[in-house]
Amino acid sequence: MTRALLLDTSFAARPIHDWLLEEGFEVWTIGNRPQDVLARRDARHYLQDNYADAVVVQSHVDRLDIDCVVPGCTDVSIETALRLRLKKTVLDTPDTYQKIADKSAFRALCADLDLPSPRRVFMEDLPVQGKLIAKPSDAKVLGTVVSEGRGDKVLVFHFKRKKQYKKLQGHRQAYSEIRINSIEVNGFSYGDQSKSDRG
């Protein structure tokens, strides 16, 4: 049986996992979140590790005698798969992937080949400013973790009448307080660094 290592344990990678199983592969998954769908689905074939670290993934490939590595639905998994030393591969070259992953280079390549690609729209080109919701193409949010802790206790009381059943349970939700310093979109930065640094 051919052994495959899937570099993703998230819900988005489930169709890939299903296809590999249908094709008769012995599928191993790697990820650092044991609560993910594919980690819980087959715990015996789950490796709890960071698949962004190519050295760690390569050690698992060598130890388990993995025949093929399949990237999941993330850019990180593709980049890791490209850095591995494998017996044989059907992946694109790292140079080809860089062209596809770099949005501006990808748009230029599509323009050269006369192919459609996602357009880049600037604020001044919008019909009515502030009345349109769109996904920024090259956005980055910069923030600082202010504090981490647990919220107020919430009491949960379960009761079934005539059954002598009473249960009181407490719960405190964990939280992270994050200050957004700035949002960078298409070369513009929104947010005042001097105001956000003050407490």
ROSE-4610 file (N, C-alpha, C; in Angstrom, 1 decimal, always signed):
// ROSE-4610
residu = [M/M/M/T/T/T/R/R/R/A/A/A/L/L/L/L/L/L/L/L/L/D/D/D/T/T/T/S/S/S/F/F/F/A/A/A/A/A/A/R/R/R/P/P/P/I/I/I/H/H/H/D/D/D/W/W/W/L/L/L/L/L/L/E/E/E/E/E/E/G/G/G/F/F/F/E/E/E/V/V/V/W/W/W/T/T/T/I/I/I/G/G/G/N/N/N/R/R/R/P/P/P/Q/Q/Q/D/D/D/V/V/V/L/L/L/A/A/A/R/R/R/R/R/R/D/D/D/A/A/A/R/R/R/H/H/H/Y/Y/Y/L/L/L/Q/Q/Q/D/D/D/N/N/N/Y/Y/Y/A/A/A/D/D/D/A/A/A/V/V/V/V/V/V/V/V/V/Q/Q/Q/S/S/S/H/H/H/V/V/V/D/D/D/R/R/R/L/L/L/D/D/D/I/I/I/D/D/D/C/C/C/V/V/V/V/V/V/P/P/P/G/G/G/C/C/C/T/T/T/D/D/D/V/V/V/S/S/S/I/I/I/E/E/E/T/T/T/A/A/A/L/L/L/R/R/R/L/L/L/R/R/R/L/L/L/K/K/K/K/K/K/T/T/T/V/V/V/L/L/L/D/D/D/T/T/T/P/P/P/D/D/D/T/T/T/Y/Y/Y/Q/Q/Q/K/K/K/I/I/I/A/A/A/D/D/D/K/K/K/S/S/S/A/A/A/F/F/F/R/R/R/A/A/A/L/L/L/C/C/C/A/A/A/D/D/D/L/L/L/D/D/D/L/L/L/P/P/P/S/S/S/P/P/P/R/R/R/R/R/R/V/V/V/F/F/F/M/M/M/E/E/E/D/D/D/L/L/L/P/P/P/V/V/V/Q/Q/Q/G/G/G/K/K/K/L/L/L/I/I/I/A/A/A/K/K/K/P/P/P/S/S/S/D/D/D/A/A/A/K/K/K/V/V/V/L/L/L/G/G/G/T/T/T/V/V/V/V/V/V/S/S/S/E/E/E/G/G/G/R/R/R/G/G/G/D/D/D/K/K/K/V/V/V/L/L/L/V/V/V/F/F/F/H/H/H/F/F/F/K/K/K/R/R/R/K/K/K/K/K/K/Q/Q/Q/Y/Y/Y/K/K/K/K/K/K/L/L/L/Q/Q/Q/G/G/G/H/H/H/R/R/R/Q/Q/Q/A/A/A/Y/Y/Y/S/S/S/E/E/E/I/I/I/R/R/R/I/I/I/N/N/N/S/S/S/I/I/I/E/E/E/V/V/V/N/N/N/G/G/G/F/F/F/S/S/S/Y/Y/Y/G/G/G/D/D/D/Q/Q/Q/S/S/S/K/K/K/S/S/S/D/D/D/R/R/R/G/G/G]
num = [1/1/1/2/2/2/3/3/3/4/4/4/5/5/5/6/6/6/7/7/7/8/8/8/9/9/9/10/10/10/11/11/11/12/12/12/13/13/13/14/14/14/15/15/15/16/16/16/17/17/17/18/18/18/19/19/19/20/20/20/21/21/21/22/22/22/23/23/23/24/24/24/25/25/25/26/26/26/27/27/27/28/28/28/29/29/29/30/30/30/31/31/31/32/32/32/33/33/33/34/34/34/35/35/35/36/36/36/37/37/37/38/38/38/39/39/39/40/40/40/41/41/41/42/42/42/43/43/43/44/44/44/45/45/45/46/46/46/47/47/47/48/48/48/49/49/49/50/50/50/51/51/51/52/52/52/53/53/53/54/54/54/55/55/55/56/56/56/57/57/57/58/58/58/59/59/59/60/60/60/61/61/61/62/62/62/63/63/63/64/64/64/65/65/65/66/66/66/67/67/67/68/68/68/69/69/69/70/70/70/71/71/71/72/72/72/73/73/73/74/74/74/75/75/75/76/76/76/77/77/77/78/78/78/79/79/79/80/80/80/81/81/81/82/82/82/83/83/83/84/84/84/85/85/85/86/86/86/87/87/87/88/88/88/89/89/89/90/90/90/91/91/91/92/92/92/93/93/93/94/94/94/95/95/95/96/96/96/97/97/97/98/98/98/99/99/99/100/100/100/101/101/101/102/102/102/103/103/103/104/104/104/105/105/105/106/106/106/107/107/107/108/108/108/109/109/109/110/110/110/111/111/111/112/112/112/113/113/113/114/114/114/115/115/115/116/116/116/117/117/117/118/118/118/119/119/119/120/120/120/121/121/121/122/122/122/123/123/123/124/124/124/125/125/125/126/126/126/127/127/127/128/128/128/129/129/129/130/130/130/131/131/131/132/132/132/133/133/133/134/134/134/135/135/135/136/136/136/137/137/137/138/138/138/139/139/139/140/140/140/141/141/141/142/142/142/143/143/143/144/144/144/145/145/145/146/146/146/147/147/147/148/148/148/149/149/149/150/150/150/151/151/151/152/152/152/153/153/153/154/154/154/155/155/155/156/156/156/157/157/157/158/158/158/159/159/159/160/160/160/161/161/161/162/162/162/163/163/163/164/164/164/165/165/165/166/166/166/167/167/167/168/168/168/169/169/169/170/170/170/171/171/171/172/172/172/173/173/173/174/174/174/175/175/175/176/176/176/177/177/177/178/178/178/179/179/179/180/180/180/181/181/181/182/182/182/183/183/183/184/184/184/185/185/185/186/186/186/187/187/187/188/188/188/189/189/189/190/190/190/191/191/191/192/192/192/193/193/193/194/194/194/195/195/195/196/196/196/197/197/197/198/198/198/199/199/199]
x = [+0.9/+0.0/+0.9/+0.6/+1.3/+1.0/+2.0/+1.8/+1.9/+0.9/+0.9/+0.8/+1.5/+1.5/+0.8/-0.3/-1.1/-0.7/-0.2/+0.3/-0.8/-1.8/-2.9/-3.9/-4.5/-5.5/-6.8/-6.9/-8.1/-9.3/-10.5/-11.7/-11.6/-10.9/-10.7/-10.0/-9.1/-8.3/-9.1/-10.3/-11.0/-11.3/-11.7/-11.9/-10.6/-9.5/-8.2/-8.0/-8.2/-8.0/-9.0/-10.2/-11.2/-10.8/-10.3/-9.9/-8.7/-7.7/-6.6/-7.0/-7.9/-8.4/-9.1/-10.0/-10.7/-9.7/-8.6/-7.6/-6.7/-6.9/-6.2/-4.9/-4.7/-3.5/-3.6/-2.5/-2.5/-2.1/-3.1/-2.9/-2.5/-1.4/-1.0/-1.2/-1.6/-1.8/-0.8/-0.4/+0.4/-0.1/-0.1/-0.6/-0.4/-0.5/-0.2/-1.5/-2.7/-3.9/-4.7/-4.6/-5.2/-6.7/-7.3/-8.8/-9.3/-8.4/-8.9/-9.5/-10.4/-11.2/-10.3/-9.3/-8.5/-7.7/-7.3/-6.5/-7.4/-8.7/-9.6/-10.1/-10.1/-10.7/-10.0/-8.6/-7.8/-6.6/-6.7/-5.7/-4.4/-4.6/-3.4/-2.5/-3.0/-2.2/-2.0/-2.1/-2.0/-0.6/+0.1/+1.4/+1.2/+1.4/+1.2/+2.5/+2.7/+3.9/+3.6/+4.5/+4.4/+4.8/+3.8/+4.2/+4.9/+5.0/+5.7/+7.2/+7.7/+9.1/+9.5/+10.2/+10.5/+11.4/+12.3/+13.2/+12.4/+11.4/+10.6/+9.8/+9.2/+8.4/+9.3/+10.5/+11.4/+11.8/+11.9/+12.2/+11.1/+9.8/+8.7/+8.6/+8.9/+8.9/+9.9/+11.1/+12.2/+11.8/+11.3/+11.0/+9.9/+8.9/+7.7/+7.8/+8.8/+9.0/+7.8/+7.5/+6.4/+6.7/+5.8/+6.0/+5.7/+4.7/+4.3/+3.8/+4.1/+3.7/+2.7/+1.5/+0.4/+0.2/+0.4/+0.1/-1.4/-1.7/-3.1/-3.6/-4.5/-5.1/-4.5/-3.2/-2.6/-1.3/-0.9/+0.3/+1.5/+1.5/+2.6/+2.8/+1.7/+1.9/+2.5/+2.2/+2.8/+4.2/+4.6/+6.0/+6.8/+6.3/+7.0/+7.2/+6.1/+6.2/+7.3/+7.5/+8.5/+9.9/+10.1/+11.4/+11.8/+11.0/+11.3/+12.2/+13.0/+13.7/+12.9/+12.2/+11.3/+11.9/+11.4/+11.8/+11.4/+10.2/+9.7/+8.6/+8.4/+7.5/+6.8/+5.5/+4.8/+4.4/+5.1/+4.8/+5.5/+5.0/+5.7/+7.0/+7.9/+9.1/+8.9/+9.8/+9.6/+9.5/+10.2/+10.1/+8.7/+8.1/+6.7/+5.8/+6.0/+5.0/+5.2/+6.4/+6.6/+5.8/+5.8/+5.0/+3.6/+3.1/+1.6/+1.3/+2.1/+1.8/+2.0/+2.9/+3.0/+1.9/+1.0/-0.2/+0.1/+1.0/+1.3/+2.0/+2.9/+3.6/+2.6/+1.6/+0.6/-0.3/-0.7/-1.5/-0.7/+0.6/+1.4/+1.5/+1.7/+1.8/+0.5/-0.7/-2.0/-2.2/-1.7/-1.8/-1.0/+0.2/+1.1/+0.5/-0.2/-0.8/-2.2/-2.7/-4.1/-5.1/-4.9/-5.8/-6.5/-7.7/-8.4/-7.7/-7.7/-7.2/-8.0/-7.9/-8.5/-8.0/-8.9/-8.5/-8.1/-7.2/-6.9/-7.6/-8.4/-9.3/-8.8/-8.6/-8.2/-9.4/-9.2/-10.3/-10.9/-10.1/-10.6/-11.4/-11.3/-12.0/-13.4/-13.7/-15.0/-16.1/-17.3/-18.4/-18.8/-19.0/-19.4/-18.5/-17.7/-16.7/-17.4/-16.9/-17.4/-18.7/-19.2/-20.4/-20.2/-19.0/-18.7/-17.9/-18.2/-17.4/-16.7/-15.4/-14.5/-13.4/-12.8/-11.6/-10.4/-9.6/-8.4/-7.4/-6.8/-5.9/-4.6/-4.0/-2.7/-2.8/-3.6/-3.8/-3.0/-2.6/-1.9/-2.4/-2.7/-3.2/-2.0/-1.6/-0.5/-1.1/-0.9/-1.4/-0.5/-0.8/+0.0/-0.9/-0.5/-1.2/-1.1/-2.2/-2.2/-2.2/-3.1/-3.2/-3.9/-3.7/-4.4/-5.0/-6.1/-6.7/-8.0/-8.7/-10.0/-11.1/-12.3/-13.4/-14.0/-15.1/-15.9/-16.5/-16.7/-17.2/-18.7/-19.1/-20.5/-20.9/-22.0/-22.5/-23.6/-23.5/-24.4/-25.1/-26.4/-27.2/-28.1/-27.9/-28.8/-29.7/-31.0/-32.0/-33.0/-33.4/-34.5/-35.5/-36.6/-37.6/-38.1/-38.4/-38.9/-37.9/-36.6/-35.6/-34.4/-34.5/-33.4/-32.1/-32.2/-30.9/-30.7/-29.6/-29.1/-27.6/-27.2/-25.7/-25.4/-24.4/-23.9/-22.5/-22.3/-21.0/-20.6/-19.3/-18.8/-17.9/-17.8/-17.0/-16.4/-15.1/-14.5/-13.9/-14.3/-13.8/-12.5/-11.5/-10.2/-10.3/-9.5/-9.6/-8.2/-8.0/-6.8/-7.2/-6.7/-7.0/-5.9/-6.3/-5.3/-5.6/-4.6/-4.7/-4.3/-5.1/-4.8/-4.0/-2.8/-1.9/-2.2/-2.2/-2.5/-3.0/-3.6/-4.0/-3.4/-2.6/-1.9/-2.6/-3.1/-3.8/-3.2/-2.7/-2.2/-1.2/-0.3/+0.7/+0.3/-1.0/-1.5/-1.6/-1.3/-1.4/-2.5/-3.4/-4.5/-4.3/-4.3/-4.1/-2.9/-3.0/-2.0/-1.1/+0.2/+1.1/+1.3/+1.4/+1.7/+0.5/-0.7/-1.9/-2.0/-1.6/-1.8/-0.7/+0.4/+1.5/+1.2/+0.3/+0.0/-1.0/-0.9/-1.8/-3.1]
y = [-1.2/+0.0/+1.2/+2.2/+3.4/+4.4/+4.9/+5.8/+7.3/+8.0/+9.5/+10.3/+11.4/+12.3/+13.6/+13.9/+15.1/+16.2/+17.4/+18.5/+19.4/+18.9/+19.8/+18.9/+19.4/+18.6/+19.4/+20.5/+21.3/+20.8/+21.3/+20.9/+21.1/+22.1/+22.4/+21.2/+20.5/+19.4/+18.1/+18.1/+16.8/+16.1/+16.9/+16.3/+15.6/+16.2/+15.6/+14.3/+14.3/+13.2/+12.0/+12.4/+11.4/+10.8/+11.6/+11.1/+10.2/+10.5/+9.7/+8.3/+8.3/+7.0/+6.2/+6.9/+6.2/+5.5/+6.2/+5.7/+4.6/+4.3/+3.1/+3.5/+4.8/+5.2/+5.0/+4.7/+4.8/+6.2/+7.0/+8.4/+8.8/+9.5/+10.1/+11.6/+12.3/+13.7/+14.3/+15.6/+16.3/+17.7/+18.2/+19.5/+19.7/+21.0/+21.2/+21.5/+21.2/+21.4/+20.0/+19.3/+18.0/+18.1/+19.3/+19.4/+19.5/+19.6/+19.7/+18.4/+18.5/+17.4/+16.2/+16.3/+15.2/+14.6/+15.4/+14.9/+14.0/+14.3/+13.5/+12.3/+12.4/+11.4/+10.1/+10.2/+9.0/+9.3/+9.2/+9.6/+8.7/+7.5/+6.6/+7.1/+7.7/+8.2/+9.8/+10.3/+11.8/+12.1/+13.0/+13.5/+14.9/+15.1/+16.5/+17.2/+18.0/+18.7/+19.9/+20.8/+22.0/+21.6/+21.6/+21.2/+22.4/+23.6/+24.7/+24.4/+23.6/+23.3/+22.1/+22.3/+21.3/+20.2/+20.6/+19.6/+18.6/+19.1/+18.2/+17.2/+17.8/+17.0/+16.0/+16.4/+15.5/+14.3/+14.6/+13.5/+12.5/+13.0/+12.1/+11.3/+11.9/+11.2/+10.1/+10.4/+9.3/+8.2/+8.6/+7.6/+6.7/+7.2/+6.4/+5.8/+6.1/+5.7/+6.1/+7.4/+8.0/+8.0/+7.5/+7.5/+8.8/+9.5/+10.8/+11.8/+13.0/+14.1/+15.0/+15.2/+15.9/+17.2/+18.4/+19.6/+19.8/+20.5/+20.7/+22.0/+22.7/+23.9/+25.2/+25.2/+26.4/+26.6/+27.9/+28.2/+27.6/+27.6/+27.1/+25.6/+24.8/+23.4/+23.2/+24.0/+23.9/+24.3/+25.4/+25.8/+24.7/+24.1/+23.0/+21.8/+21.4/+20.3/+20.5/+21.7/+22.0/+22.0/+22.1/+22.1/+20.7/+19.7/+18.3/+17.6/+16.7/+15.7/+14.5/+14.3/+13.2/+12.2/+11.0/+10.0/+10.5/+10.9/+11.4/+12.4/+13.4/+14.5/+14.9/+15.3/+15.9/+17.3/+17.9/+19.3/+20.2/+21.5/+22.5/+22.8/+23.5/+23.9/+25.1/+25.3/+26.5/+27.8/+27.9/+29.1/+29.3/+28.3/+28.4/+28.7/+28.1/+28.4/+29.9/+30.4/+31.8/+32.7/+32.4/+33.2/+33.2/+32.0/+31.9/+32.5/+32.3/+32.8/+34.3/+34.9/+36.4/+37.0/+37.7/+38.2/+39.1/+40.0/+41.0/+40.2/+39.3/+38.5/+37.6/+37.1/+36.2/+37.1/+38.3/+39.1/+39.5/+39.8/+40.1/+38.9/+37.7/+36.5/+36.3/+36.4/+36.3/+37.3/+38.6/+39.6/+39.2/+38.7/+38.3/+37.2/+36.3/+35.1/+35.4/+36.6/+37.1/+36.2/+35.9/+35.1/+36.0/+35.7/+36.5/+36.2/+37.3/+37.1/+38.1/+37.8/+38.8/+40.2/+41.1/+42.5/+43.2/+44.2/+45.1/+46.4/+46.7/+48.0/+48.9/+50.2/+51.2/+52.0/+52.6/+53.3/+54.3/+55.1/+56.2/+55.7/+54.4/+53.8/+53.2/+53.2/+52.7/+53.7/+53.1/+54.0/+54.9/+54.4/+55.2/+54.8/+55.8/+55.5/+55.1/+54.0/+53.6/+52.7/+52.4/+51.7/+50.3/+49.8/+48.5/+47.7/+46.4/+45.5/+44.6/+44.5/+43.7/+43.1/+42.1/+41.5/+42.2/+42.8/+43.4/+42.4/+42.7/+41.7/+41.6/+42.6/+42.5/+43.3/+42.7/+43.4/+42.7/+43.5/+43.0/+43.8/+43.0/+43.7/+43.5/+44.6/+44.6/+44.9/+44.0/+44.2/+43.8/+44.1/+43.8/+43.1/+42.0/+41.3/+42.1/+42.6/+43.4/+42.6/+41.6/+40.7/+39.4/+38.4/+37.1/+36.7/+36.1/+35.7/+34.9/+34.9/+34.2/+35.2/+35.0/+35.9/+35.6/+36.3/+36.0/+34.6/+34.1/+32.7/+32.7/+31.8/+31.6/+30.3/+30.3/+29.1/+28.4/+27.2/+26.4/+25.4/+25.5/+24.6/+23.7/+22.4/+21.4/+20.8/+20.7/+20.2/+19.4/+18.2/+17.5/+17.2/+17.7/+17.5/+16.0/+15.7/+14.3/+13.2/+13.6/+12.6/+12.6/+13.6/+13.8/+14.0/+14.9/+15.2/+16.7/+17.0/+18.4/+18.4/+19.4/+19.5/+20.9/+21.4/+22.8/+22.7/+23.5/+23.5/+24.9/+25.2/+26.6/+26.6/+27.7/+27.8/+29.3/+29.4/+30.6/+30.6/+31.5/+31.5/+32.2/+31.5/+32.1/+33.2/+34.3/+35.3/+35.9/+36.6/+37.4/+38.8/+39.8/+41.2/+41.7/+42.1/+42.5/+43.9/+44.7/+46.1/+46.1/+46.6/+46.7/+48.0/+47.9/+49.1/+49.7/+48.9/+49.5/+48.4/+48.8/+47.9/+48.5/+47.6/+48.0/+47.3/+48.2/+47.7/+48.4/+47.6/+48.1/+49.2/+49.1/+50.2/+51.3/+51.4/+52.4/+51.9/+52.7/+52.3/+53.1/+52.4/+53.0/+52.8/+53.8/+53.7/+54.5/+55.2/+56.0/+55.3/+55.1/+54.4/+55.1/+56.4/+57.1/+57.0/+56.9/+56.8/+55.3/+54.4/+53.0/+52.5/+53.2/+52.8/+53.3/+54.3/+54.8/+53.8/+53.7/+52.8/+53.4]
z = [+0.0/+0.0/+0.0/-0.8/-0.9/+0.2/+0.9/+2.0/+1.5/+1.9/+1.6/+2.8/+2.8/+4.0/+3.5/+4.1/+3.8/+4.8/+4.2/+5.0/+5.4/+6.0/+6.5/+7.2/+8.3/+9.1/+9.2/+8.4/+8.6/+7.8/+8.0/+7.3/+5.8/+5.4/+3.9/+3.2/+3.9/+3.3/+3.3/+3.8/+3.9/+2.6/+1.5/+0.2/-0.3/-0.1/-0.5/+0.2/+1.5/+2.4/+1.9/+1.6/+1.2/-0.2/-1.1/-2.4/-2.2/-1.4/-1.2/-0.6/+0.3/+0.9/-0.2/-1.0/-2.1/-3.1/-3.3/-4.3/-3.7/-2.4/-1.8/-1.1/-0.8/-0.1/+1.4/+2.1/+3.6/+3.9/+4.4/+4.5/+6.0/+6.1/+7.3/+7.2/+8.3/+8.3/+9.3/+9.0/+10.0/+10.2/+11.4/+11.8/+13.3/+13.7/+15.1/+15.9/+15.4/+16.1/+16.2/+17.3/+17.5/+17.4/+17.6/+17.5/+16.1/+15.1/+13.7/+13.2/+12.2/+11.7/+11.4/+10.6/+10.1/+11.2/+12.2/+13.3/+14.2/+14.3/+15.1/+14.4/+13.0/+12.2/+12.3/+12.3/+12.4/+13.2/+14.5/+15.5/+15.3/+14.8/+14.7/+13.6/+12.6/+11.5/+11.5/+12.7/+12.9/+13.5/+13.0/+13.5/+14.0/+15.3/+15.8/+15.8/+14.7/+14.5/+13.5/+13.4/+12.6/+11.2/+10.2/+8.8/+8.1/+8.7/+8.1/+8.2/+9.1/+9.3/+8.4/+7.3/+6.3/+6.9/+7.9/+8.5/+9.3/+10.0/+10.8/+9.9/+8.9/+7.9/+7.2/+6.8/+6.2/+7.1/+8.4/+9.3/+9.4/+9.4/+9.4/+8.1/+7.0/+5.6/+5.6/+6.2/+6.2/+7.2/+8.4/+9.4/+9.0/+8.4/+8.0/+6.6/+5.9/+4.5/+3.7/+3.7/+3.0/+1.5/+0.6/-0.8/-1.5/-1.0/-1.6/-0.6/-0.8/+0.1/-0.7/-0.1/-0.7/+0.1/-0.5/+0.2/+0.4/+1.4/+1.7/+1.0/+1.7/+1.2/+1.6/+2.0/+2.5/+1.7/+1.5/+0.9/+1.6/+2.9/+3.7/+3.4/+3.2/+3.0/+1.6/+0.6/-0.7/-0.7/+0.1/+0.2/+0.8/+1.9/+2.6/+1.6/+0.9/+0.0/-1.0/-1.5/-2.5/-2.0/-0.6/+0.0/+0.4/+0.2/+0.7/-0.4/+0.1/-0.8/-0.9/-2.0/-2.2/-3.3/-3.3/-4.3/-5.7/-5.8/-7.1/-6.7/-7.5/-7.3/-8.6/-8.4/-9.5/-9.3/-8.3/-8.0/-8.9/-9.0/-9.9/-9.2/-10.0/-9.5/-8.5/-7.5/-6.6/-7.4/-8.5/-9.3/-9.9/-10.4/-10.9/-9.8/-8.6/-7.5/-7.1/-7.0/-6.6/-7.6/-8.8/-9.8/-9.5/-9.1/-8.9/-7.5/-6.5/-5.2/-5.1/-5.9/-5.9/-6.7/-6.1/-6.7/-7.9/-7.7/-8.8/-10.0/-9.7/-10.7/-11.4/-10.7/-11.3/-12.2/-11.8/-12.7/-14.0/-13.8/-15.0/-15.9/-15.4/-16.2/-17.0/-16.3/-16.9/-18.0/-17.8/-18.8/-20.0/-19.8/-20.9/-21.7/-21.1/-21.8/-22.2/-22.0/-22.3/-21.7/-20.4/-19.5/-18.5/-18.1/-17.1/-15.7/-14.9/-13.5/-12.6/-11.3/-10.4/-10.6/-10.7/-10.9/-9.6/-9.8/-8.6/-8.8/-7.9/-7.9/-6.9/-7.2/-6.3/-5.8/-4.6/-3.9/-4.9/-5.6/-6.4/-7.6/-8.0/-9.1/-8.7/-7.4/-6.9/-7.2/-7.5/-7.9/-6.8/-5.6/-4.4/-3.3/-2.8/-1.8/-0.5/+0.1/+1.4/+1.3/+0.1/+0.0/-0.6/-0.6/-1.3/-0.3/-0.2/+0.6/-0.4/-0.2/-1.1/-0.3/-0.8/-0.1/-0.6/+0.3/-0.2/-0.7/-1.8/-2.5/-1.8/-1.2/-0.6/+0.8/+1.7/+3.0/+4.1/+5.1/+6.2/+7.4/+8.5/+9.7/+10.8/+11.3/+12.3/+13.7/+14.6/+16.0/+17.0/+18.3/+19.4/+20.4/+21.0/+22.0/+23.3/+23.8/+25.0/+26.3/+26.3/+27.4/+27.0/+27.8/+27.6/+29.0/+29.0/+30.3/+30.1/+31.2/+31.1/+31.6/+31.0/+31.3/+32.6/+32.9/+34.1/+34.1/+35.3/+35.4/+35.0/+34.2/+33.8/+34.4/+35.2/+35.8/+34.9/+34.7/+33.8/+34.7/+34.8/+35.7/+34.9/+35.0/+34.3/+35.4/+35.0/+35.9/+35.2/+35.7/+35.1/+36.2/+36.0/+37.1/+37.2/+38.4/+38.7/+38.5/+38.2/+38.0/+38.9/+39.9/+40.9/+40.2/+39.1/+38.4/+38.5/+39.1/+39.1/+38.9/+38.0/+37.8/+37.6/+38.4/+38.3/+37.7/+36.7/+36.1/+35.8/+36.0/+35.8/+34.5/+33.9/+32.7/+32.6/+32.3/+32.0/+30.6/+29.7/+28.4/+28.3/+27.6/+27.4/+26.4/+26.5/+25.5/+25.3/+24.2/+23.9/+23.5/+24.2/+23.9/+23.0/+21.7/+20.7/+20.3/+20.3/+19.8/+18.4/+17.5/+16.1/+15.9/+15.5/+15.3/+13.9/+12.9/+11.6/+10.6/+9.5/+8.5/+7.2/+6.5/+5.3/+4.1/+3.2/+2.0/+0.8/-0.1/-1.4/-1.3/-0.3/-0.1/+0.8/+1.2/+2.1/+3.5/+4.5/+5.9/+6.6/+7.2/+7.9/+9.4/+10.2/+11.6/+12.0/+13.1/+13.6/+14.6/+14.2/+15.0/+16.4/+16.4/+17.6/+18.6/+18.2/+19.1/+19.6/+18.7/+19.1/+20.1/+20.2/+21.1/+22.5/+22.7/+24.0/+24.7/+26.0/+26.7/+26.9]
